[in-house]
Amino acid sequence: MPRIKIDLPESFSFSIKIPVRITDINYGGHLGNDSVLSLLHEARVSYLKQLGYTELNIEGVGLIMSDVAIEFKGESFYGDELTISVAAGEFSKISFELFYKMETVRGGKTILISKAKTGMVCYDYNVKKVVAVPEEFMNKASV
């Protein structure tokens, strides 16, 4: 089976710092893969908030995560402060990708923990149908 390879954008329009909690640590003594997905969700919600949106209200429509890919690159441990950068791209009529770069600084060196992307589909929860990506959102997120 071929390995997942995620090509990240050259620049990110948003980043947030999130500490690794003790509950994020697995039995191997490092950041668990399930916690990585939860941290990406936290970063996504914060990214949308800074644009003036929520996952349930982007210009009147909601979002559904259709897929996720995570490339694990390094270990993270309790006490690390993660910087998670987020950027939007690859817009289609009804969907777009969010790209994530998760890093920490340890011993003065920046360490890449993971690269990820989530496929986001615009969805009208009232009529239970996929809808077009709002143009105003696309303009804000493409910056």
C-alpha positions as CSV (number, residue, x, y, z in Angstrom):
1,M,0.0,0.0,0.0
2,P,1.5,3.4,-0.9
3,R,2.0,5.9,1.9
4,I,0.0,9.1,2.1
5,K,1.9,12.1,1.1
6,I,0.5,15.6,1.8
7,D,1.8,18.6,-0.1
8,L,1.3,21.6,2.1
9,P,0.8,25.1,0.8
10,E,3.8,27.5,1.0
11,S,2.1,29.8,3.4
12,F,-0.5,29.6,6.1
13,S,-2.9,32.4,7.0
14,F,-3.6,31.2,10.6
15,S,-1.9,29.5,13.5
16,I,-2.7,28.7,17.0
17,K,-0.7,27.4,20.0
18,I,-2.1,24.5,21.9
19,P,-0.3,22.7,24.7
20,V,-0.2,18.9,24.8
21,R,-2.3,17.7,27.7
22,I,-1.7,14.6,29.8
23,T,-4.9,13.1,28.4
24,D,-3.4,13.5,24.9
25,I,-0.6,11.0,25.7
26,N,-1.0,7.3,24.8
27,Y,0.4,4.2,26.4
28,G,3.6,4.7,24.2
29,G,4.3,7.9,26.2
30,H,3.7,10.3,23.3
31,L,0.9,12.1,21.6
32,G,-1.7,9.7,20.4
33,N,-3.0,9.6,16.9
34,D,-6.6,10.1,18.1
35,S,-5.5,13.2,19.9
36,V,-3.9,14.6,16.8
37,L,-7.3,14.5,15.1
38,S,-8.9,16.2,18.1
39,L,-6.2,18.9,18.0
40,L,-6.8,19.5,14.3
41,H,-10.5,19.9,15.0
42,E,-9.7,22.5,17.7
43,A,-7.4,24.3,15.2
44,R,-10.2,24.2,12.5
45,V,-12.8,25.7,14.9
46,S,-10.4,28.5,15.9
47,Y,-9.5,29.2,12.2
48,L,-13.2,29.5,11.3
49,K,-13.8,31.7,14.3
50,Q,-11.1,34.2,13.3
51,L,-12.9,34.4,9.9
52,G,-16.2,35.0,11.7
53,Y,-17.7,31.6,11.2
54,T,-18.6,28.3,12.9
55,E,-18.7,24.8,11.5
56,L,-22.5,25.1,11.4
57,N,-22.7,28.6,10.0
58,I,-20.6,29.7,7.1
59,E,-22.7,32.3,5.3
60,G,-25.7,30.2,6.3
61,V,-24.4,26.8,5.5
62,G,-22.6,24.2,7.6
63,L,-19.6,21.9,7.0
64,I,-19.2,18.2,7.0
65,M,-15.7,16.7,7.1
66,S,-15.7,14.2,4.2
67,D,-12.2,12.8,4.7
68,V,-9.0,13.3,6.6
69,A,-5.4,12.3,5.9
70,I,-2.6,12.6,8.5
71,E,1.1,12.1,7.8
72,F,2.8,11.5,11.2
73,K,6.3,12.9,11.1
74,G,7.6,13.2,14.7
75,E,6.8,12.5,18.3
76,S,5.2,15.0,20.7
77,F,5.2,14.7,24.4
78,Y,3.4,16.1,27.5
79,G,4.4,19.7,28.0
80,D,5.1,20.4,24.3
81,E,3.4,23.5,23.0
82,L,2.1,22.8,19.5
83,T,1.8,25.4,16.8
84,I,-0.9,24.3,14.4
85,S,-1.1,26.3,11.2
86,V,-4.2,26.2,9.0
87,A,-4.8,27.2,5.3
88,A,-7.7,26.6,2.9
89,G,-7.3,25.6,-0.7
90,E,-8.4,23.3,-3.5
91,F,-11.8,24.8,-3.8
92,S,-14.5,23.1,-5.9
93,K,-18.1,23.9,-6.3
94,I,-19.2,22.2,-3.1
95,S,-16.0,21.5,-1.2
96,F,-12.5,22.6,-0.2
97,E,-9.5,21.3,1.6
98,L,-8.1,22.5,4.9
99,F,-4.3,22.0,5.3
100,Y,-2.6,21.7,8.7
101,K,1.0,21.8,9.8
102,M,1.6,20.8,13.4
103,E,5.0,21.7,14.9
104,T,6.7,22.2,18.3
105,V,10.0,23.7,19.4
106,R,12.2,21.6,21.6
107,G,15.7,22.4,22.5
108,G,15.6,25.4,20.3
109,K,14.8,23.3,17.2
110,T,11.5,23.3,15.3
111,I,10.2,19.7,15.0
112,L,7.5,18.8,12.5
113,I,4.9,16.6,14.3
114,S,2.4,16.0,11.5
115,K,1.0,17.3,8.2
116,A,-2.7,16.8,7.6
117,K,-5.6,17.8,5.4
118,T,-9.4,17.5,5.8
119,G,-11.9,17.5,3.0
120,M,-14.7,19.9,3.9
121,V,-18.1,19.7,2.1
122,C,-20.6,22.5,2.4
123,Y,-24.0,21.2,3.7
124,D,-27.4,22.7,4.4
125,Y,-28.5,20.9,7.5
126,N,-32.1,22.2,7.2
127,V,-32.7,20.6,3.8
128,K,-30.1,17.8,4.3
129,K,-28.3,18.5,1.0
130,V,-24.9,19.4,-0.2
131,V,-24.6,23.0,-1.3
132,A,-22.2,25.3,-3.0
133,V,-19.2,26.9,-1.2
134,P,-20.3,30.4,-0.4
135,E,-18.3,32.9,-2.5
136,E,-17.8,35.3,0.4
137,F,-16.2,32.5,2.5
138,M,-14.0,31.5,-0.4
139,N,-12.8,35.0,-0.8
140,K,-12.0,35.3,3.0
141,A,-10.4,31.9,3.3
142,S,-8.3,32.2,0.1
143,V,-6.2,35.1,1.6
